[in-house]
Amino acid sequence: MTDLELFARGRLSDVGATVFAALMNRTPSDNPDLVDSVASILTEVRNRGDQALLKMAERFDEVVLTELEVPSDAWEKANDALDPLVRKALQRAARNIRAFHEIQVPSDVSLDVEPGVRITRSWAPLRRIGVYAPGGRAAYPSSVLMGVVPAKAAGVDDVLVCSPPGPSGYPPDEVLAACAVAGADRLFAIGGAGAVAALTYGTQTIPRVDAVFGPGNHWVTEAKRQVAGQVVIDSPAGPSEVLVLADEQSDSRLVAYELMAQAEHDPDAACVLVTTSARLAADVEVALLDQLQAAPRAEICLQAFRSAGAILTADSLEEAIGFTRSYAPEHLSVMTANATADAKSVGTAGTIFVGAAASVAFGDYLTGANHVLPTAGRAKSFSGLSTLHYLRSFTIQEIEANGADAMADDVAVLAEAEGLQAHGKAALARRLF
């Protein structure tokens, strides 16, 4: 291999309008066939419940299931049989995730807005939530931890996990073990849009939940989009992304590792380098070619680079930061000389890794921050999964007699202006006499 095929390369200022628009518009296309197929799956599961799910497992996962739920003793068995080093790493990750998400639980706030009028904003955990852990090309026990552990930190009583079955009829052992480590309540061997439908509507076996969280493929993403509003979802997410912001002092080998780490996720993963150094850009291409020679998932990486990979050179750091801000990546790696200041200048990213030592891989697994993040530029308006997603807030309004007396006349005036006279009478009836 002598050349690396990329979706875009060269000077940022020379990128054509069509290519630039494609780099920015990473939302999966509204494929009518996908939309219709997912809608059909949702309807089928809603109408036929478990029977629909069993048929889908046979169709999509090529496995005949006799039951959907994986008993908890199978999790414990998998956990006991797990490589001790893997189990230790999962336990460490779970501790860090719990610690970081526990401190995010907000306190109630109260304010006496007027004498006799106290308003309190209070928080309560959702009752039951569903966590989706992807399958297919790899096992993702880390996604189990990222979905389940914050739920338990928030105080959610009932946490269900859905993950596609393998040839055994169960998800991979690493996923089973992660359910045990994370403290999940129930696990179901079902994947794809069918899992989202089951969690949203409920079936004979799978209870209906209040929220569905976790990453997934196009089918899962589209299913979550279609059920949003019936259940809470984290954010509409797509394939994994990284943008590396670098300058002339950056290490080309480390930059290449960051691009490779995201590319190996998925053929549609977006992997972009924006740098102020043409020399670094060239060196990174050489390093990528070298690393691809020994990469077990090289073909997936090559497809990702062809579909959404870019190595772009900016004429100035300001231009590079401006592009990065508009791109709003899921993961942003800042390896510039003044990485902390430059990271703050960008601001729009799902999560930001500052400095050459801060590999995205650390955040994917072990730091404790959540790796369920907005993609496709949605970091401009969406936040990554956090403890707040597992909570709902409500207000408590305590109005004493003197507060009611003081507000009654103005409430009656506003009610009359809106033509809602009964509102006014209800307020005036509380006046002191």
C-alpha positions in Angstrom: 0.0 0.0 0.0 1.6 3.2 -1.1 -1.3 5.7 -1.1 -4.0 6.4 1.5 -7.4 7.0 0.0 -9.2 9.8 1.9 -12.5 11.5 1.4 -10.7 14.9 1.5 -7.1 16.2 1.8 -5.2 19.4 1.2 -5.5 23.0 2.2 -8.7 23.8 4.0 -9.2 27.0 2.0 -9.1 24.9 -1.2 -11.8 22.4 -0.2 -14.7 22.8 -2.7 -18.2 23.6 -1.6 -19.5 20.2 -2.2 -16.8 18.4 -0.2 -17.0 21.0 2.6 -20.8 20.5 2.8 -20.3 16.7 2.9 -17.8 17.0 5.8 -20.3 19.2 7.7 -23.4 17.3 6.9 -22.7 13.9 8.5 -26.3 13.1 9.4 -27.2 9.7 7.9 -29.3 10.2 4.8 -33.1 9.9 5.2 -33.1 6.6 3.4 -36.8 6.0 2.8 -36.3 2.2 2.8 -34.6 2.4 6.2 -37.3 4.7 7.6 -40.1 2.5 6.3 -38.4 -0.8 7.4 -37.8 0.6 11.0 -41.4 1.8 11.2 -42.6 -1.6 10.1 -40.4 -3.3 12.8 -41.8 -0.9 15.5 -45.3 -1.7 14.5 -44.7 -5.5 14.4 -43.2 -5.5 17.8 -45.9 -3.3 19.2 -48.6 -5.7 17.8 -47.0 -9.1 18.2 -44.5 -8.6 21.1 -42.2 -11.6 21.9 -43.2 -13.5 18.8 -42.0 -10.7 16.6 -38.7 -10.5 18.5 -38.1 -14.2 18.2 -38.6 -14.1 14.5 -36.3 -11.1 14.2 -33.5 -12.9 16.1 -33.8 -15.7 13.6 -33.9 -13.3 10.6 -31.2 -10.8 11.6 -29.0 -12.6 14.1 -29.3 -16.1 12.6 -30.1 -17.7 15.9 -33.2 -19.6 17.1 -34.1 -18.4 20.6 -36.4 -20.2 23.0 -36.5 -17.3 25.4 -35.5 -13.6 25.3 -34.2 -13.1 28.9 -30.7 -14.1 29.9 -30.8 -15.4 33.5 -28.6 -13.5 36.0 -26.8 -16.7 36.9 -25.4 -16.8 33.4 -24.0 -13.3 33.9 -22.3 -14.3 37.1 -20.9 -17.5 35.5 -19.5 -15.3 32.6 -18.1 -12.9 35.1 -16.4 -15.7 37.1 -14.9 -17.2 33.9 -13.7 -13.8 32.6 -10.0 -13.2 32.3 -9.1 -11.7 35.7 -7.4 -8.8 34.0 -10.5 -7.9 32.0 -12.7 -8.3 35.1 -10.3 -6.0 37.1 -10.4 -3.4 34.3 -14.2 -3.5 34.1 -14.5 -3.1 37.8 -12.1 -0.1 37.7 -14.0 1.5 34.9 -17.3 1.0 36.8 -15.9 2.7 39.9 -14.7 5.7 38.0 -18.0 6.0 36.1 -20.0 5.8 39.3 -17.8 8.3 41.1 -18.0 10.9 38.3 -21.8 10.4 37.8 -22.7 10.5 41.5 -21.3 14.0 41.9 -23.5 15.1 39.0 -26.7 14.5 41.0 -28.1 18.0 41.6 -29.4 19.3 44.9 -32.9 20.7 45.2 -33.0 24.5 45.0 -35.6 26.8 46.8 -36.3 30.5 46.6 -38.8 32.7 48.4 -39.7 34.8 45.3 -42.0 37.0 47.5 -43.1 36.8 51.1 -45.3 33.8 51.5 -44.3 32.3 48.1 -41.6 29.6 48.0 -40.7 27.7 44.8 -38.6 24.5 44.9 -37.1 22.6 42.0 -36.8 19.0 43.1 -35.3 16.0 41.3 -36.3 12.3 41.2 -34.9 9.4 39.2 -36.7 7.7 36.4 -38.4 4.5 37.5 -37.2 2.2 34.7 -34.8 2.7 31.9 -33.4 0.6 29.0 -29.8 0.5 27.9 -28.8 -0.7 24.5 -25.4 -2.3 24.1 -24.4 -2.9 20.4 -23.2 -6.1 19.0 -22.2 -7.3 15.5 -18.6 -6.5 14.6 -17.5 -6.4 18.3 -18.6 -6.8 21.8 -19.2 -3.6 23.8 -19.1 -4.3 27.6 -18.0 -0.6 28.0 -21.4 0.5 26.6 -23.1 -1.6 29.3 -21.1 0.2 31.9 -21.7 3.6 30.4 -25.5 3.1 30.4 -26.1 1.1 33.6 -23.7 2.6 36.1 -24.9 6.2 35.8 -28.5 4.9 36.1 -27.7 3.3 39.4 -25.7 6.4 40.5 -28.9 8.4 39.8 -31.1 6.1 41.8 -33.0 4.4 39.0 -34.7 1.3 40.4 -35.0 -0.9 37.4 -32.3 -1.0 34.7 -32.8 -3.3 31.7 -30.2 -4.1 29.1 -30.7 -5.3 25.5 -27.9 -6.6 23.4 -27.9 -8.8 20.2 -27.5 -12.6 20.7 -24.6 -14.5 19.4 -24.5 -18.1 18.2 -25.1 -19.3 21.8 -28.3 -17.4 22.0 -26.8 -15.1 24.5 -24.8 -11.8 24.0 -21.0 -12.2 24.3 -19.6 -13.2 27.7 -18.0 -9.8 28.1 -21.4 -8.2 27.9 -22.9 -10.6 30.4 -20.0 -10.0 32.8 -20.4 -6.2 32.4 -24.1 -6.5 33.4 -23.0 -8.2 36.6 -20.3 -5.7 37.3 -22.5 -2.7 36.5 -25.5 -3.9 38.6 -28.1 -4.3 35.8 -31.4 -5.7 36.8 -32.4 -7.7 33.7 -30.8 -8.6 30.4 -32.5 -9.5 27.1 -30.8 -11.1 24.1 -32.4 -8.9 21.4 -30.8 -6.2 19.2 -31.5 -3.6 16.6 -34.7 -1.7 16.1 -36.6 -4.5 17.6 -34.9 -3.9 21.0 -35.8 -0.2 20.9 -39.4 -1.1 20.1 -39.6 -3.7 22.9 -38.3 -1.2 25.4 -40.6 1.5 24.2 -43.9 -0.4 24.0 -43.2 -3.4 26.2 -43.9 -7.1 25.3 -45.0 -10.2 27.2 -41.4 -10.5 28.6 -39.8 -7.1 28.3 -41.4 -4.3 30.5 -42.0 -0.9 29.0 -39.4 1.7 30.1 -39.3 5.5 30.6 -36.1 6.1 28.6 -33.8 4.3 26.1 -30.1 5.1 26.1 -27.0 3.8 24.3 -25.3 3.8 20.9 -26.2 1.6 17.9 -26.2 1.2 14.2 -28.4 3.1 11.6 -31.3 0.8 12.5 -31.1 1.5 16.2 -30.5 5.3 15.6 -33.5 5.5 13.3 -35.7 3.5 15.8 -34.7 5.9 18.6 -35.5 8.8 16.4 -39.0 7.4 15.7 -39.9 6.7 19.3 -38.5 9.9 20.7 -41.4 11.6 22.5 -42.8 8.3 23.6 -39.7 7.6 25.7 -36.7 9.8 26.5 -33.6 9.1 24.4 -30.1 10.4 24.9 -29.5 12.0 21.5 -29.8 10.9 17.9 -26.4 9.6 17.3 -24.6 8.1 14.2 -21.2 6.5 13.5 -18.2 7.3 15.7 -16.2 10.5 15.0 -12.9 12.1 15.9 -11.3 15.4 14.9 -7.7 16.0 15.8 -6.5 19.6 16.1 -2.8 19.7 15.8 0.2 22.0 14.9 3.8 21.7 13.9 4.9 20.4 17.3 2.4 17.5 17.4 3.6 13.9 17.2 2.5 12.4 13.9 2.5 8.9 15.3 0.1 9.8 18.1 -2.2 11.7 15.8 -2.3 8.6 13.5 -3.2 6.4 16.4 -6.2 8.6 17.3 -7.5 8.5 13.8 -7.0 4.7 13.6 -8.8 4.2 16.9 -12.0 5.7 15.6 -11.7 4.3 12.1 -11.7 0.7 13.4 -15.2 1.2 14.9 -17.1 1.3 11.7 -16.7 1.7 7.9 -18.8 4.9 8.3 -16.7 6.4 11.1 -15.5 10.0 10.5 -11.8 10.6 11.2 -10.4 14.1 10.5 -7.1 15.9 11.1 -6.9 19.7 10.9 -3.4 21.0 11.3 -1.5 24.2 10.7 1.5 22.1 9.5 1.8 20.7 6.0 4.7 18.7 7.2 2.7 17.1 10.0 -0.1 16.3 7.5 2.3 14.4 5.3 3.9 12.6 8.2 0.5 11.5 9.5 -0.3 9.9 6.2 2.9 8.0 6.3 2.2 6.9 9.9 -1.3 5.8 9.0 0.0 3.6 6.2 2.5 2.1 8.5 -0.1 1.4 11.2 -2.5 -0.1 8.7 0.0 -2.8 7.8 -0.5 -4.5 11.2 -4.1 -3.5 12.0 -6.4 -6.4 12.5 -9.3 -4.3 11.4 -7.4 -2.6 8.5 -10.2 -3.1 5.9 -12.8 -1.4 8.2 -10.3 1.5 8.7 -9.6 1.9 5.0 -13.4 2.0 4.3 -13.8 4.7 7.0 -11.0 6.8 5.6 -12.5 6.6 2.1 -16.0 7.5 3.3 -15.3 10.2 5.8 -11.6 10.6 6.4 -9.8 13.9 5.9 -6.4 15.4 6.4 -6.7 19.2 6.1 -4.1 22.0 6.4 -5.2 25.4 7.7 -3.5 28.6 6.9 -3.7 29.7 10.6 -4.7 28.3 14.0 -7.8 30.6 13.9 -8.9 29.0 10.7 -8.4 25.5 12.1 -10.3 26.3 15.3 -13.1 27.9 13.2 -13.5 24.8 11.1 -13.4 22.6 14.3 -16.1 24.7 15.9 -18.4 24.3 12.9 -17.6 20.6 12.5 -18.6 20.0 16.2 -17.2 16.4 16.5 -18.2 13.7 18.9 -14.6 13.4 20.1 -12.1 16.3 19.8 -8.4 15.6 20.5 -6.4 18.8 20.9 -2.7 18.3 20.5 -1.5 21.9 19.9 1.2 23.7 21.9 -1.5 25.6 23.9 -4.0 22.7 24.0 -6.0 23.9 27.0 -6.7 27.3 25.7 -7.4 26.0 22.2 -9.8 23.4 23.5 -11.8 26.1 25.3 -11.8 28.2 22.2 -13.6 25.4 20.3 -16.2 24.5 22.9 -18.5 22.6 20.5 -17.7 18.9 20.9 -19.2 15.9 22.6 -16.1 15.5 24.7 -12.6 17.1 24.5 -9.3 15.5 25.2 -6.5 18.0 26.0 -2.9 17.3 25.2 -0.9 14.5 23.6 -1.3 12.2 26.6 -5.1 12.3 26.5 -6.0 9.6 24.1 -9.7 9.3 23.3 -9.3 5.6 24.2 -9.0 6.5 27.9 -12.4 8.2 27.8 -13.9 5.3 25.9 -13.2 3.0 28.7 -11.7 4.2 32.0 -11.7 7.9 32.9 -15.3 7.8 34.2 -16.7 10.3 31.7 -19.5 9.0 29.5 -18.8 7.8 26.0 -22.4 8.0 24.8 -22.1 11.3 22.9 -23.7 13.4 20.2 -22.4 12.9 16.6 -23.0 14.5 13.2 -22.4 18.0 14.5 -25.2 17.8 17.0 -22.7 18.7 19.8 -23.8 22.3 18.9 -27.1 21.6 20.7 -27.0 18.2 22.4 -25.0 17.1 25.4 -23.4 13.7 26.1 -25.1 11.2 28.3 -25.0 12.3 32.0 -26.7 11.7 35.3 -29.3 14.4 34.4 -30.6 12.1 31.6 -31.7 9.6 34.3 -33.5 12.2 36.4 -36.6 14.3 36.0 -37.3 17.5 37.8 -40.5 19.0 39.1 -41.4 22.1 41.0 -43.1 22.4 44.4 -45.0 25.7 45.0 -45.8 26.6 48.6 -48.1 29.6 48.8 -49.1 30.9 52.2 -52.1 33.1 52.9 -50.2 36.4 52.8 -48.6 35.4 49.5 -51.9 34.5 47.9 -53.5 37.8 49.1 -50.6 39.7 47.6 -50.8 38.0 44.2 -54.6 37.7 43.8 -55.4 41.0 42.2 -52.6 40.8 39.5 -53.5 37.2 38.7 -57.1 38.3 38.2 -56.0 41.2 35.9 -53.9 38.8 33.7 -56.6 36.2 33.7 -59.2 38.8 32.5 -56.7 39.8 29.7 -56.6 36.3 28.5 -60.3 35.7 28.8 -60.0 33.1 31.5 -62.3 34.5 34.2 -62.4 31.3 36.2 -58.6 31.6 36.8 -59.2 35.1 38.3 -62.0 33.9 40.5 -59.9 31.0 41.8 -57.1 33.5 42.7 -59.4 36.1 44.3 -61.1 33.4 46.4 -57.8 33.1 48.2 -57.6 36.7 49.4 -57.6 37.5 53.0 -60.8 39.1 54.4 
